[in-house]
Amino acid sequence: MTEDGAAPVAAAAVAEVEVVVLAAVQADITARLAARTDMALGGGDRAWLRELVDEHLQRYHGTAPLHGRPVLPRAAYRALGQRIFARVTPLGPLGELLADPTVEEIIVNGPAEVLVVRDGVQVPAGVEFASEDELIDLVQQQLARSATHLDRANPMVTATLEDGSRLNAVLPPVAQPLAITIRKHQLARFTTLQDLVDAGAMPPELAALLRAVVQARLNVVVSGGTGSGKTTLLRVLIGEVAADERIITIEDQRELHVRTAHAGRRNTISLEARDANVEGRGEIAIQQLVRNALRQRPDRIFVGECRGPEALDVIDAMGTGHDGSGTTLHANSLRDALHRLGTLVRRHPTQSRADPGAIGREVAAKVDCLVHLARIRDGAGREWRVVHALGLVTGAVEGDTPVVDEVCRYEPATGGWRWALTRFDDLPPKVGEKLQGVRRDLDALTAALQLRRLEG
């Protein structure tokens, strides 16, 4: 007897029921999809798929005795229903994890090892797959709507899922075992600067300063390591742009989702790069998209990430009537971000022999504000993301690297932020001129910071 007093259920009986019910569910799904124009299952289909599985299980239970088939106890039906639902829904068991608001990231190391990241800590997900082939099938289903494919000839792929999450998959023998990583983009969780304040990523004073930076149309670069929250912060900053301004976003993989995150914001265009097809044709690079965006009368241009020669076009856009634009890039500090930006500019064919000092002066003249993010880990292994530092570019250059005045820095020892901003007139003149329009707000901010220092 089992713990609940029911007789043990033979595995063969459960398997027989699964074959019958799964076949009926799949046939019903095929019929329903044939009646609509979009025949690919998506996240919006989960509700009716769950109802469909329950309906077929109930139907089976009612008719099984008439056909001499096994009848299962209620608990066995519940477990079987979960398994069938996972098999017929997009991403299978991973779909359940994606729907869990506490999950930040999903890590698959082969079919038997699935982990999730919650509050910065990796823990077992409690699900597994029958084989690598099942995992590959799930990924291929997600790629059905795009030109991207995953097979032995093309063993690495990165794609954006329907909910905005980013999927990366690598097949053996390039990866051993098969590796899948899904980074969730929690659009509903972080849409405003206040959301980031509530999450402990920044203090209220820093949120007020960033709001002034956007309103004053400072050109912003958001830097940080992998998974530090660069895209999230850029999306939030875009949400502070006035509603009457035209925004164009440019990305390798669509992750900003400005319209979705900001209540269907109007007059926003999202441009996405495209890889070459199997014949080596049709590639559309970020660099091309930035140039094209300039012809679409944008007020501001935001590039999801600078990682190549398109950095020159981004810098040019910042200095040609598109103040208030922004981008992200990988870097280890504020100063490193400016140095790396200059390095990327030099990758442009027209700049390969340019004087590094001249490029540094150009970057110093165009970029106004730097925001550096970091992932902080405590002694218990918990991890969270913070705005590690904010700096304003003075316009001067040391060697070939622009000078940046650090305004605010996170202090891990105290868990707070240290400020160097004392009064408006201390701001670099290049930046102060742009911030004149929001001087009243900044004077109130500096007064509040001075009062805090006195009270401290």
Secondary structure as a PSIPRED ss2 file (coil, helix, strand):
# PSIPRED VFORMAT (PSIPRED V4.0)

   1 M C   1.000  0.000  0.000
   2 T C   1.000  0.000  0.000
   3 E C   1.000  0.000  0.000
   4 D C   1.000  0.000  0.000
   5 G C   1.000  0.000  0.000
   6 A C   1.000  0.000  0.000
   7 A C   1.000  0.000  0.000
   8 P C   1.000  0.000  0.000
   9 V C   1.000  0.000  0.000
  10 A C   1.000  0.000  0.000
  11 A H   0.000  1.000  0.000
  12 A H   0.000  1.000  0.000
  13 A H   0.000  1.000  0.000
  14 V H   0.000  1.000  0.000
  15 A H   0.000  1.000  0.000
  16 E H   0.000  1.000  0.000
  17 V H   0.000  1.000  0.000
  18 E H   0.000  1.000  0.000
  19 V H   0.000  1.000  0.000
  20 V H   0.000  1.000  0.000
  21 V H   0.000  1.000  0.000
  22 L H   0.000  1.000  0.000
  23 A H   0.000  1.000  0.000
  24 A H   0.000  1.000  0.000
  25 V H   0.000  1.000  0.000
  26 Q H   0.000  1.000  0.000
  27 A H   0.000  1.000  0.000
  28 D H   0.000  1.000  0.000
  29 I H   0.000  1.000  0.000
  30 T H   0.000  1.000  0.000
  31 A H   0.000  1.000  0.000
  32 R H   0.000  1.000  0.000
  33 L H   0.000  1.000  0.000
  34 A H   0.000  1.000  0.000
  35 A C   1.000  0.000  0.000
  36 R C   1.000  0.000  0.000
  37 T C   1.000  0.000  0.000
  38 D C   1.000  0.000  0.000
  39 M C   1.000  0.000  0.000
  40 A C   1.000  0.000  0.000
  41 L C   1.000  0.000  0.000
  42 G C   1.000  0.000  0.000
  43 G H   0.000  1.000  0.000
  44 G H   0.000  1.000  0.000
  45 D H   0.000  1.000  0.000
  46 R H   0.000  1.000  0.000
  47 A H   0.000  1.000  0.000
  48 W H   0.000  1.000  0.000
  49 L H   0.000  1.000  0.000
  50 R H   0.000  1.000  0.000
  51 E H   0.000  1.000  0.000
  52 L H   0.000  1.000  0.000
  53 V H   0.000  1.000  0.000
  54 D H   0.000  1.000  0.000
  55 E H   0.000  1.000  0.000
  56 H H   0.000  1.000  0.000
  57 L H   0.000  1.000  0.000
  58 Q H   0.000  1.000  0.000
  59 R H   0.000  1.000  0.000
  60 Y H   0.000  1.000  0.000
  61 H H   0.000  1.000  0.000
  62 G H   0.000  1.000  0.000
  63 T H   0.000  1.000  0.000
  64 A H   0.000  1.000  0.000
  65 P H   0.000  1.000  0.000
  66 L H   0.000  1.000  0.000
  67 H H   0.000  1.000  0.000
  68 G C   1.000  0.000  0.000
  69 R C   1.000  0.000  0.000
  70 P C   1.000  0.000  0.000
  71 V C   1.000  0.000  0.000
  72 L C   1.000  0.000  0.000
  73 P C   1.000  0.000  0.000
  74 R H   0.000  1.000  0.000
  75 A H   0.000  1.000  0.000
  76 A H   0.000  1.000  0.000
  77 Y H   0.000  1.000  0.000
  78 R H   0.000  1.000  0.000
  79 A H   0.000  1.000  0.000
  80 L H   0.000  1.000  0.000
  81 G H   0.000  1.000  0.000
  82 Q H   0.000  1.000  0.000
  83 R H   0.000  1.000  0.000
  84 I H   0.000  1.000  0.000
  85 F H   0.000  1.000  0.000
  86 A H   0.000  1.000  0.000
  87 R H   0.000  1.000  0.000
  88 V H   0.000  1.000  0.000
  89 T C   1.000  0.000  0.000
  90 P C   1.000  0.000  0.000
  91 L C   1.000  0.000  0.000
  92 G C   1.000  0.000  0.000
  93 P H   0.000  1.000  0.000
  94 L H   0.000  1.000  0.000
  95 G H   0.000  1.000  0.000
  96 E H   0.000  1.000  0.000
  97 L H   0.000  1.000  0.000
  98 L H   0.000  1.000  0.000
  99 A H   0.000  1.000  0.000
 100 D C   1.000  0.000  0.000
 101 P C   1.000  0.000  0.000
 102 T C   1.000  0.000  0.000
 103 V C   1.000  0.000  0.000
 104 E C   1.000  0.000  0.000
 105 E E   0.000  0.000  1.000
 106 I E   0.000  0.000  1.000
 107 I E   0.000  0.000  1.000
 108 V E   0.000  0.000  1.000
 109 N E   0.000  0.000  1.000
 110 G C   1.000  0.000  0.000
 111 P C   1.000  0.000  0.000
 112 A C   1.000  0.000  0.000
 113 E C   1.000  0.000  0.000
 114 V E   0.000  0.000  1.000
 115 L E   0.000  0.000  1.000
 116 V E   0.000  0.000  1.000
 117 V E   0.000  0.000  1.000
 118 R E   0.000  0.000  1.000
 119 D C   1.000  0.000  0.000
 120 G C   1.000  0.000  0.000
 121 V E   0.000  0.000  1.000
 122 Q E   0.000  0.000  1.000
 123 V E   0.000  0.000  1.000
 124 P E   0.000  0.000  1.000
 125 A C   1.000  0.000  0.000
 126 G C   1.000  0.000  0.000
 127 V C   1.000  0.000  0.000
 128 E C   1.000  0.000  0.000
 129 F C   1.000  0.000  0.000
 130 A C   1.000  0.000  0.000
 131 S C   1.000  0.000  0.000
 132 E H   0.000  1.000  0.000
 133 D H   0.000  1.000  0.000
 134 E H   0.000  1.000  0.000
 135 L H   0.000  1.000  0.000
 136 I H   0.000  1.000  0.000
 137 D H   0.000  1.000  0.000
 138 L H   0.000  1.000  0.000
 139 V H   0.000  1.000  0.000
 140 Q H   0.000  1.000  0.000
 141 Q H   0.000  1.000  0.000
 142 Q H   0.000  1.000  0.000
 143 L C   1.000  0.000  0.000
 144 A C   1.000  0.000  0.000
 145 R C   1.000  0.000  0.000
 146 S C   1.000  0.000  0.000
 147 A C   1.000  0.000  0.000
 148 T C   1.000  0.000  0.000
 149 H C   1.000  0.000  0.000
 150 L C   1.000  0.000  0.000
 151 D E   0.000  0.000  1.000
 152 R C   1.000  0.000  0.000
 153 A C   1.000  0.000  0.000
 154 N E   0.000  0.000  1.000
 155 P C   1.000  0.000  0.000
 156 M E   0.000  0.000  1.000
 157 V E   0.000  0.000  1.000
 158 T E   0.000  0.000  1.000
 159 A E   0.000  0.000  1.000
 160 T E   0.000  0.000  1.000
 161 L C   1.000  0.000  0.000
 162 E C   1.000  0.000  0.000
 163 D C   1.000  0.000  0.000
 164 G C   1.000  0.000  0.000
 165 S C   1.000  0.000  0.000
 166 R E   0.000  0.000  1.000
 167 L E   0.000  0.000  1.000
 168 N E   0.000  0.000  1.000
 169 A E   0.000  0.000  1.000
 170 V E   0.000  0.000  1.000
 171 L C   1.000  0.000  0.000
 172 P C   1.000  0.000  0.000
 173 P C   1.000  0.000  0.000
 174 V C   1.000  0.000  0.000
 175 A C   1.000  0.000  0.000
 176 Q C   1.000  0.000  0.000
 177 P C   1.000  0.000  0.000
 178 L C   1.000  0.000  0.000
 179 A E   0.000  0.000  1.000
 180 I E   0.000  0.000  1.000
 181 T E   0.000  0.000  1.000
 182 I E   0.000  0.000  1.000
 183 R E   0.000  0.000  1.000
 184 K C   1.000  0.000  0.000
 185 H C   1.000  0.000  0.000
 186 Q C   1.000  0.000  0.000
 187 L C   1.000  0.000  0.000
 188 A C   1.000  0.000  0.000
 189 R C   1.000  0.000  0.000
 190 F C   1.000  0.000  0.000
 191 T C   1.000  0.000  0.000
 192 T C   1.000  0.000  0.000
 193 L H   0.000  1.000  0.000
 194 Q H   0.000  1.000  0.000
 195 D H   0.000  1.000  0.000
 196 L H   0.000  1.000  0.000
 197 V H   0.000  1.000  0.000
 198 D H   0.000  1.000  0.000
 199 A C   1.000  0.000  0.000
 200 G C   1.000  0.000  0.000
 201 A C   1.000  0.000  0.000
 202 M C   1.000  0.000  0.000
 203 P C   1.000  0.000  0.000
 204 P H   0.000  1.000  0.000
 205 E H   0.000  1.000  0.000
 206 L H   0.000  1.000  0.000
 207 A H   0.000  1.000  0.000
 208 A H   0.000  1.000  0.000
 209 L H   0.000  1.000  0.000
 210 L H   0.000  1.000  0.000
 211 R H   0.000  1.000  0.000
 212 A H   0.000  1.000  0.000
 213 V H   0.000  1.000  0.000
 214 V H   0.000  1.000  0.000
 215 Q H   0.000  1.000  0.000
 216 A C   1.000  0.000  0.000
 217 R C   1.000  0.000  0.000
 218 L C   1.000  0.000  0.000
 219 N C   1.000  0.000  0.000
 220 V E   0.000  0.000  1.000
 221 V E   0.000  0.000  1.000
 222 V E   0.000  0.000  1.000
 223 S E   0.000  0.000  1.000
 224 G E   0.000  0.000  1.000
 225 G C   1.000  0.000  0.000
 226 T C   1.000  0.000  0.000
 227 G C   1.000  0.000  0.000
 228 S C   1.000  0.000  0.000
 229 G C   1.000  0.000  0.000
 230 K H   0.000  1.000  0.000
 231 T H   0.000  1.000  0.000
 232 T H   0.000  1.000  0.000
 233 L H   0.000  1.000  0.000
 234 L H   0.000  1.000  0.000
 235 R H   0.000  1.000  0.000
 236 V H   0.000  1.000  0.000
 237 L H   0.000  1.000  0.000
 238 I H   0.000  1.000  0.000
 239 G C   1.000  0.000  0.000
 240 E C   1.000  0.000  0.000
 241 V C   1.000  0.000  0.000
 242 A C   1.000  0.000  0.000
 243 A C   1.000  0.000  0.000
 244 D C   1.000  0.000  0.000
 245 E C   1.000  0.000  0.000
 246 R C   1.000  0.000  0.000
 247 I E   0.000  0.000  1.000
 248 I E   0.000  0.000  1.000
 249 T E   0.000  0.000  1.000
 250 I E   0.000  0.000  1.000
 251 E E   0.000  0.000  1.000
 252 D C   1.000  0.000  0.000
 253 Q C   1.000  0.000  0.000
 254 R C   1.000  0.000  0.000
 255 E C   1.000  0.000  0.000
 256 L C   1.000  0.000  0.000
 257 H C   1.000  0.000  0.000
 258 V H   0.000  1.000  0.000
 259 R H   0.000  1.000  0.000
 260 T H   0.000  1.000  0.000
 261 A H   0.000  1.000  0.000
 262 H C   1.000  0.000  0.000
 263 A C   1.000  0.000  0.000
 264 G C   1.000  0.000  0.000
 265 R C   1.000  0.000  0.000
 266 R C   1.000  0.000  0.000
 267 N C   1.000  0.000  0.000
 268 T E   0.000  0.000  1.000
 269 I E   0.000  0.000  1.000
 270 S E   0.000  0.000  1.000
 271 L E   0.000  0.000  1.000
 272 E E   0.000  0.000  1.000
 273 A C   1.000  0.000  0.000
 274 R E   0.000  0.000  1.000
 275 D C   1.000  0.000  0.000
 276 A C   1.000  0.000  0.000
 277 N C   1.000  0.000  0.000
 278 V C   1.000  0.000  0.000
 279 E C   1.000  0.000  0.000
 280 G C   1.000  0.000  0.000
 281 R C   1.000  0.000  0.000
 282 G C   1.000  0.000  0.000
 283 E C   1.000  0.000  0.000
 284 I E   0.000  0.000  1.000
 285 A C   1.000  0.000  0.000
 286 I H   0.000  1.000  0.000
 287 Q H   0.000  1.000  0.000
 288 Q H   0.000  1.000  0.000
 289 L H   0.000  1.000  0.000
 290 V H   0.000  1.000  0.000
 291 R H   0.000  1.000  0.000
 292 N H   0.000  1.000  0.000
 293 A H   0.000  1.000  0.000
 294 L H   0.000  1.000  0.000
 295 R H   0.000  1.000  0.000
 296 Q H   0.000  1.000  0.000
 297 R C   1.000  0.000  0.000
 298 P C   1.000  0.000  0.000
 299 D C   1.000  0.000  0.000
 300 R E   0.000  0.000  1.000
 301 I E   0.000  0.000  1.000
 302 F E   0.000  0.000  1.000
 303 V E   0.000  0.000  1.000
 304 G C   1.000  0.000  0.000
 305 E C   1.000  0.000  0.000
 306 C C   1.000  0.000  0.000
 307 R C   1.000  0.000  0.000
 308 G C   1.000  0.000  0.000
 309 P C   1.000  0.000  0.000
 310 E H   0.000  1.000  0.000
 311 A H   0.000  1.000  0.000
 312 L H   0.000  1.000  0.000
 313 D H   0.000  1.000  0.000
 314 V H   0.000  1.000  0.000
 315 I H   0.000  1.000  0.000
 316 D H   0.000  1.000  0.000
 317 A H   0.000  1.000  0.000
 318 M H   0.000  1.000  0.000
 319 G C   1.000  0.000  0.000
 320 T C   1.000  0.000  0.000
 321 G C   1.000  0.000  0.000
 322 H C   1.000  0.000  0.000
 323 D C   1.000  0.000  0.000
 324 G C   1.000  0.000  0.000
 325 S C   1.000  0.000  0.000
 326 G E   0.000  0.000  1.000
 327 T E   0.000  0.000  1.000
 328 T E   0.000  0.000  1.000
 329 L E   0.000  0.000  1.000
 330 H E   0.000  0.000  1.000
 331 A C   1.000  0.000  0.000
 332 N C   1.000  0.000  0.000
 333 S C   1.000  0.000  0.000
 334 L H   0.000  1.000  0.000
 335 R H   0.000  1.000  0.000
 336 D H   0.000  1.000  0.000
 337 A H   0.000  1.000  0.000
 338 L H   0.000  1.000  0.000
 339 H H   0.000  1.000  0.000
 340 R H   0.000  1.000  0.000
 341 L H   0.000  1.000  0.000
 342 G H   0.000  1.000  0.000
 343 T H   0.000  1.000  0.000
 344 L H   0.000  1.000  0.000
 345 V H   0.000  1.000  0.000
 346 R C   1.000  0.000  0.000
 347 R C   1.000  0.000  0.000
 348 H C   1.000  0.000  0.000
 349 P H   0.000  1.000  0.000
 350 T H   0.000  1.000  0.000
 351 Q H   0.000  1.000  0.000
 352 S C   1.000  0.000  0.000
 353 R C   1.000  0.000  0.000
 354 A C   1.000  0.000  0.000
 355 D C   1.000  0.000  0.000
 356 P H   0.000  1.000  0.000
 357 G H   0.000  1.000  0.000
 358 A H   0.000  1.000  0.000
 359 I H   0.000  1.000  0.000
 360 G H   0.000  1.000  0.000
 361 R H   0.000  1.000  0.000
 362 E H   0.000  1.000  0.000
 363 V H   0.000  1.000  0.000
 364 A H   0.000  1.000  0.000
 365 A H   0.000  1.000  0.000
 366 K H   0.000  1.000  0.000
 367 V C   1.000  0.000  0.000
 368 D C   1.000  0.000  0.000
 369 C E   0.000  0.000  1.000
 370 L E   0.000  0.000  1.000
 371 V E   0.000  0.000  1.000
 372 H E   0.000  0.000  1.000
 373 L E   0.000  0.000  1.000
 374 A E   0.000  0.000  1.000
 375 R E   0.000  0.000  1.000
 376 I E   0.000  0.000  1.000
 377 R E   0.000  0.000  1.000
 378 D C   1.000  0.000  0.000
 379 G C   1.000  0.000  0.000
 380 A C   1.000  0.000  0.000
 381 G C   1.000  0.000  0.000
 382 R C   1.000  0.000  0.000
 383 E E   0.000  0.000  1.000
 384 W E   0.000  0.000  1.000
 385 R E   0.000  0.000  1.000
 386 V E   0.000  0.000  1.000
 387 V E   0.000  0.000  1.000
 388 H E   0.000  0.000  1.000
 389 A E   0.000  0.000  1.000
 390 L E   0.000  0.000  1.000
 391 G E   0.000  0.000  1.000
 392 L E   0.000  0.000  1.000
 393 V E   0.000  0.000  1.000
 394 T E   0.000  0.000  1.000
 395 G E   0.000  0.000  1.000
 396 A E   0.000  0.000  1.000
 397 V E   0.000  0.000  1.000
 398 E E   0.000  0.000  1.000
 399 G C   1.000  0.000  0.000
 400 D C   1.000  0.000  0.000
 401 T E   0.000  0.000  1.000
 402 P E   0.000  0.000  1.000
 403 V E   0.000  0.000  1.000
 404 V E   0.000  0.000  1.000
 405 D E   0.000  0.000  1.000
 406 E E   0.000  0.000  1.000
 407 V E   0.000  0.000  1.000
 408 C E   0.000  0.000  1.000
 409 R E   0.000  0.000  1.000
 410 Y E   0.000  0.000  1.000
 411 E E   0.000  0.000  1.000
 412 P C   1.000  0.000  0.000
 413 A C   1.000  0.000  0.000
 414 T C   1.000  0.000  0.000
 415 G C   1.000  0.000  0.000
 416 G E   0.000  0.000  1.000
 417 W E   0.000  0.000  1.000
 418 R E   0.000  0.000  1.000
 419 W E   0.000  0.000  1.000
 420 A C   1.000  0.000  0.000
 421 L C   1.000  0.000  0.000
 422 T C   1.000  0.000  0.000
 423 R C   1.000  0.000  0.000
 424 F H   0.000  1.000  0.000
 425 D H   0.000  1.000  0.000
 426 D H   0.000  1.000  0.000
 427 L C   1.000  0.000  0.000
 428 P C   1.000  0.000  0.000
 429 P H   0.000  1.000  0.000
 430 K H   0.000  1.000  0.000
 431 V H   0.000  1.000  0.000
 432 G H   0.000  1.000  0.000
 433 E H   0.000  1.000  0.000
 434 K H   0.000  1.000  0.000
 435 L H   0.000  1.000  0.000
 436 Q H   0.000  1.000  0.000
 437 G H   0.000  1.000  0.000
 438 V H   0.000  1.000  0.000
 439 R H   0.000  1.000  0.000
 440 R H   0.000  1.000  0.000
 441 D H   0.000  1.000  0.000
 442 L H   0.000  1.000  0.000
 443 D H   0.000  1.000  0.000
 444 A H   0.000  1.000  0.000
 445 L H   0.000  1.000  0.000
 446 T H   0.000  1.000  0.000
 447 A H   0.000  1.000  0.000
 448 A H   0.000  1.000  0.000
 449 L H   0.000  1.000  0.000
 450 Q H   0.000  1.000  0.000
 451 L H   0.000  1.000  0.000
 452 R H   0.000  1.000  0.000
 453 R H   0.000  1.000  0.000
 454 L H   0.000  1.000  0.000
 455 E H   0.000  1.000  0.000
 456 G C   1.000  0.000  0.000
